[in-house]
Amino acid sequence: MSPHSAGFDTARLVPMANAIRALSMDAVQAANSGHPGMPMGMADVAAVLWSKFLKFDPSTPDWADRDRFVLSAGHGSMLIYSLLHLSGYAAPTMEDIRNFRQLGSPCAGHPENFLLPGVEATTGPLGQGVAMAVGMAMAERHLNAEFGDDLVDHKTWVIAGDGCLMEGINHEAIGLAGHLKLGRLNVLWDDNNITIDGAADLSTSENILARYEATGWHTVRCDGHDFKDIERALAEAEESERPSIVACRTVIGRGAPNKQGTSATHGAPLGPEEIAAARETLGWEHDPFVVPDDILGDWSETAKYGRDAHAAWAGRLSDSGRKADFENRMASVADLAGPALEEHIAALAKEPQKVATRKASEMALGPLTAKIPHLVGGSADLTGSNNTKTASTAPFTADNYDGRYVYYGIREFGMAAAMNGMMLHGGIVPYGGTFLIFSDYCRNAIRLSALQQVGAVYVLTHDSIGLGEDGPTHQPIEQVMSLRLIPNLNVYRPCDTIETAECWALALQTPETPSVLALSRQGLPQLRGEGDEDWSAANNRSAKGAYRLREAGAARKVVIVATGSEVALAMECAERLEADGTGCDVVSMPCMDLFEQQDDAYRTDLLPEDALIVSIEAGSTLGWERYTGRSGLNIGLDRFGASAPAGDLFEKFGFTADTIVPQITNKLNA
């Protein structure tokens, strides 16, 4: 039984739950938009969770040892807005709730973690909340293994709907959680048998609990409108050493007498007449957006256990010999990455190495993971190809939560979402690898990284036709440019060992911006070194997104801008042009996103209007015209590749100096 279960009997819980129902139906009606059915249906479960189980402190929403609550069914956002307001968080205010779904209100259509403290994750894309919660539970176990129960001892609770459990990512997430035996993770399933289209049996007849049992979860059922039965089931889940799912049989839109139990309550306002009828059914005699003081008092009392637990925890932290270590672990690594790489880059400057940038990434990760304990890596069953494991990262397993390397299996989407959850939890900076082509599998989680301002790092290797014989199913064409379209995502495509290390430093310096490292399979020459012997974060040449790698010897007529494996090709083309008396700069652009943030003077200096601008990238040309203009040249690949050795493919598709230099010369002479 939960230590703060006493005192909240049915007589108190009924009006507490009805306050959620009233706020939800009134806010959706005022907005003329939203989803009242889920909050009304899960109000009883939420009231029990908040009053008898959840450990939270509204005065310090970011307290490190709080329980995490994730509303995976994010369309029912009025549930969490009601809970936060009623239990005493500073926001949302009642005025915020009145303005639900309106411009400027933090009560957005779906919960957004950057708008409201207490919202642990941005949810709405169904299933991802459950998957992020898996990452949070992994983070809790990992930090507990290092710092012990005194400093890290909390649970992760999730409310999920039928849609969350139908989505494919759910299969990936629960398989990983079951395998890792994440017993601090509890999913409360809103088992209302309704989807937007109607009854759930229109589209599904599977045994959900059997599926969870098959993946190693503990399962239990309850009547989602019987407070004692809910408490029994949640207590059973809380005590299990396995992750748990509680099937809460509920009635969607509970309290709306004519619409409850139907899809009519799912995604539309109830309407004035039905709201009036619901007030009568519920015995709720109060005006819209009015909650009586006695009910507010009961809700405020739900935070007492968490406040007391927080105070006790703060005392333990103060007395702990690990206090500084713990506080450092929960802090940003932004200032650590550059210094961790200084010796590595200096060594490369002295002894250049021709390696694939995926290997260069592994080389950079060596000192990074040795010096920054926050880093937890992994791969979606491609460890040997992504080069993501280091000597400092032992496997994270059910028997060793202290490990720092996750074998995610073939679960790209689940991996990306779990990484989001880890970083949202705090204390961990996750990186995970797969092939660049499979970024499409996890794209929506990468997008949520950007939206949530989560600085996860995606190590995406085999970045072009340069991967060779695996052919067009595995050869990225549009992926790099399409990832650049995502706001607040830095996409790095480094050209050699030093640029790769610089890009790693930059990726770890932006805790609120996720990063993609697009890395080659094939070996690339080291183009940098001179002047890098005394490298530091302050003189990171990649920090502005692009820089002049080679300056024209003759009068400059051409600027070639390239990324990744094509930078060496650009250098070869420049040498040939110079041999013919045509001055040519080469600009390496490892990160288009950062280059876009530079001022006009810097960008114009690199890409002057009086020169022919040529782009070379072994991928889509769409987007490069912003730099080359209508009169420039875009060398790329706007078709699928083929199965053949990499050298043959680059020759076939025109990525050779023999093919490109004549095109540049002809353009100059036109």
Secondary structure, 3 states (H helix, E strand, C coil): CCCCCCCCCHHHHHHHHHHHHHHHHHHHHHHCCCCCHHHHHHHHHHHHHHHHCCCCCCCCCCCCCCCEEEECCHHHHHHHHHHHHHCCCCCCCHHHHHCCCCCCCCCCCCCCCCCCCCCCCCCCCCCHHHHHHHHHHHHHHHHHHHHCCCCCCCCEEEEECHHHHHCHHHHHHHHHHHHHCCCCEEEEEEECCEECCEEHHHCCCCCHHHHHHHCCCEEEEEECCCHHHHHHHHHHHHHCCCCEEEEEECCCCCCCCCCCCCHHHCCCCCCHHHHHHHHHHHCCCCCCCCCCHHHHHHHHHCCHHHHHHHHHHHHHHHHCCCHHHHHHHCCCCCCCHHHHHHHHHHHHHHCCCCECHHHHHHHHHHHHHHHCCCEEEEECCCHHHHCCCCCCCCECECCECCCCEEECCCCHHHHHHHHHHHHHHCCCEEEEEEEHHHHHCCHHHHHHHHHHCCCCEEEEECCCHHHCCCCCCCCCCCHHHHHHCCCCCEEECCCCHHHHHHHHHHHHCCCCCCEEEEECCCCECCCCCCCCCCCCHHHCHHHHCCEEEECCCCCEEEEEEECCCHHHHHHHHHHHHHHCCCEEEEEECCCHHHHHCCCHHHHHHHCCCCCEEEEECCCCCCCCHHHHCCCCEEECCCCCCCCCCHHHHHHHCCCCHHHHHHHHHHHHHC
